[in-house]
Amino acid sequence: MDLDSIIANIFSGVAVAVIGFIGGFIYKSKLFQRLSRRSLRIDEQESLYEMLIEEVLRNPTDFKEIVFIQHSGHIVTPDICRLLYNNVNVVLYQQDPHIAMLANSPMLIDRITHVPDNILIQEQAKRFNGRLVIRRFKATACLRALMVDNKAIVVSWYLYRLENGNVKMCGSENMGVLVRQNAPEFEPLSGMVKHVRTALDAEQHGCNEKSFSNSNNIFLVE
């Protein structure tokens, strides 16, 4: 199967399902009317991530787990290290670098594979107190999300295109939606994130966590 067919198959299923879910939610909850009442915040993802992570770091003992669903996690690596140093547990869902769609995209593969190495270097320089589990998934990354316990989430998406036979993508450049627990939109949107997380976990049924740090605080599941 050529690369165009692979991408077509992916988006005929995954993307349409996700778009349908979001579309139905927007219709049912009258999202655009709620936006005018500031129940949600739409901004650059970097700003939204920074806001939530700073809130966590002010009172790290109040939080049990921070979940990132990312293509590589390259951009959020410094944030992950700060959280781990401050005794916050982190789960990073990361694209499996061996999927067929990335076969001709060495730059994207490198971004994925270098993340555990870069985190390990930081851990050796400054001992982490939190626990990190990196879980690699084979489904094509579509949702991009940050979930802070069951208190707040940032949701966005990945877009793909073909350029000279190579896959190009944008993720962090897209706008994000921040919604907090007290907003009426939180339950359906957090439910979507949890549903995706459950599906990604199901890929790794029977897989064991493998430690790759001397402190035994960093694990990889693939």
C-alpha positions in Angstrom: 0.0 0.0 0.0 1.4 3.4 -1.0 1.6 6.4 1.4 -1.4 8.1 -0.1 -3.5 5.0 0.5 -2.3 4.7 4.0 -3.2 8.3 4.9 -6.6 7.9 3.1 -7.4 4.8 5.1 -6.4 6.5 8.3 -8.5 9.6 7.9 -11.5 7.7 6.5 -11.8 6.1 9.9 -10.1 8.0 12.7 -10.4 11.6 11.6 -14.0 11.3 10.5 -14.9 9.7 13.8 -13.2 12.4 15.8 -14.6 15.2 13.7 -18.1 13.6 14.0 -17.8 13.4 17.8 -16.7 17.1 18.1 -19.3 18.2 15.6 -22.1 16.6 17.5 -20.9 18.0 20.7 -20.7 21.5 19.3 -24.2 21.2 18.0 -25.7 19.8 21.2 -23.9 22.2 23.6 -24.2 25.3 21.5 -20.5 25.8 21.9 -20.3 29.1 20.1 -22.9 30.7 22.3 -21.0 29.5 25.4 -17.7 31.0 24.0 -19.3 34.4 24.2 -19.8 33.9 27.9 -16.1 32.9 28.3 -16.7 29.4 29.6 -13.9 28.2 27.4 -10.6 29.8 26.4 -9.1 29.5 22.9 -5.5 30.5 22.5 -2.1 29.3 21.3 -1.4 25.9 22.8 2.0 27.0 24.2 0.2 29.7 26.3 -2.4 27.3 27.5 0.1 24.6 28.4 2.3 27.1 30.2 -0.7 28.4 32.2 -1.8 24.9 33.4 1.7 23.7 34.2 2.5 26.8 36.2 -0.7 26.1 38.2 0.4 22.6 38.9 3.9 23.6 39.9 2.6 26.1 42.5 1.0 23.3 44.4 2.4 20.0 43.0 1.1 17.9 45.9 -2.4 18.6 44.9 -2.1 16.7 41.6 -1.8 13.0 41.0 -1.0 12.7 37.3 -0.5 14.8 34.3 -1.2 13.2 30.9 0.2 14.4 27.6 -1.1 12.9 24.3 1.4 14.0 21.6 3.0 13.0 18.4 6.6 13.1 19.7 6.6 15.1 23.0 9.6 17.0 21.7 8.2 20.5 22.5 6.8 19.5 25.9 10.0 17.7 27.1 11.2 20.7 29.2 7.7 20.8 30.8 7.8 17.1 31.6 11.2 17.4 33.2 10.0 20.3 35.4 7.0 18.3 36.5 9.0 15.2 37.3 11.6 17.2 39.3 8.7 18.6 41.4 7.4 15.1 42.3 4.5 15.1 39.8 3.8 11.9 37.9 3.5 12.1 34.1 2.2 9.8 31.4 3.3 10.7 27.8 1.5 9.0 24.9 3.9 9.1 22.0 3.6 8.0 18.4 5.4 4.7 17.6 8.2 5.7 15.3 8.0 2.5 13.3 4.6 3.0 11.7 4.5 2.9 7.8 3.4 6.5 7.4 6.7 7.7 8.9 9.0 5.5 6.8 10.1 8.4 4.6 10.1 11.0 7.4 13.5 10.6 9.2 13.1 14.1 10.9 9.8 13.1 12.5 11.3 9.7 13.6 14.2 11.5 15.2 12.0 13.8 17.1 10.2 10.8 18.6 13.2 8.6 19.4 15.2 11.5 20.9 12.6 12.4 23.5 13.4 9.5 26.0 17.1 10.1 25.5 16.8 13.8 26.2 14.6 13.2 29.3 17.2 10.7 30.6 20.0 13.2 30.2 18.0 15.7 32.3 17.3 13.0 34.9 20.9 12.2 35.2 21.8 15.9 35.8 18.9 16.6 38.2 17.3 13.6 39.9 13.5 13.3 39.3 11.1 12.7 42.1 8.1 12.0 39.9 7.4 8.9 37.8 7.3 9.0 34.0 5.7 6.4 31.8 6.1 6.8 28.0 3.4 4.8 26.1 3.9 4.4 22.4 0.9 3.9 20.1 0.6 2.8 16.5 -2.6 4.6 15.6 -1.8 7.8 13.7 -1.7 10.8 16.1 -4.8 12.9 15.6 -5.7 14.3 19.0 -3.2 16.5 20.8 -4.0 17.0 24.5 -2.9 17.8 28.0 -5.0 16.6 30.9 -4.4 17.7 34.5 -5.9 15.1 36.7 -9.7 15.4 36.2 -9.5 19.2 36.7 -8.6 20.8 33.3 -7.7 19.9 29.8 -6.2 21.5 26.7 -7.5 19.9 23.4 -6.2 20.4 19.9 -5.4 18.3 16.8 -2.7 17.3 14.3 -3.0 18.1 10.6 -1.0 16.2 7.9 0.0 16.8 4.3 2.3 15.2 1.7 5.2 17.2 0.4 7.6 15.6 -2.2 6.6 12.2 -1.0 7.2 13.0 2.7 4.7 13.4 5.5 4.6 17.0 6.9 2.5 17.8 9.9 1.5 20.6 12.2 0.3 20.2 15.7 1.6 22.8 18.3 1.0 25.5 15.7 -2.8 25.0 15.8 -5.0 26.8 18.3 -6.0 24.9 21.4 -9.1 24.9 23.7 -8.7 25.0 27.4 -11.7 23.9 29.5 -11.9 23.5 33.3 -13.8 21.1 35.4 -16.5 23.7 36.4 -17.4 24.4 32.7 -20.3 22.5 31.2 -18.1 21.5 28.2 -15.6 19.7 30.5 -17.5 16.4 30.8 -17.9 15.7 27.0 -14.5 16.9 26.1 -12.7 15.1 28.9 -14.7 12.1 28.0 -13.3 12.2 24.4 -9.8 12.4 25.8 -10.4 9.5 28.1 -11.9 7.5 25.3 -8.8 8.1 23.1 -6.6 7.2 26.1 -8.4 3.9 26.6 -8.1 3.0 22.9 -4.3 3.7 23.0 -3.9 1.7 26.2 -5.7 -1.3 24.5 -3.0 -1.4 21.9 -0.5 -2.3 24.6 -2.5 -5.0 26.3 0.0 -7.5 27.8 3.0 -5.2 27.3 5.3 -4.6 30.3 6.8 -1.4 31.4 10.6 -1.4 30.8 12.7 0.9 33.0 15.5 2.8 31.2 16.9 4.9 34.0 19.1 4.2 37.0 16.6 5.7 39.4 13.9 3.3 38.1 11.5 6.3 37.7 11.3 6.3 33.9 9.5 3.6 31.9 8.8 2.9 28.3 5.8 0.8 27.0 5.8 -0.2 23.3 
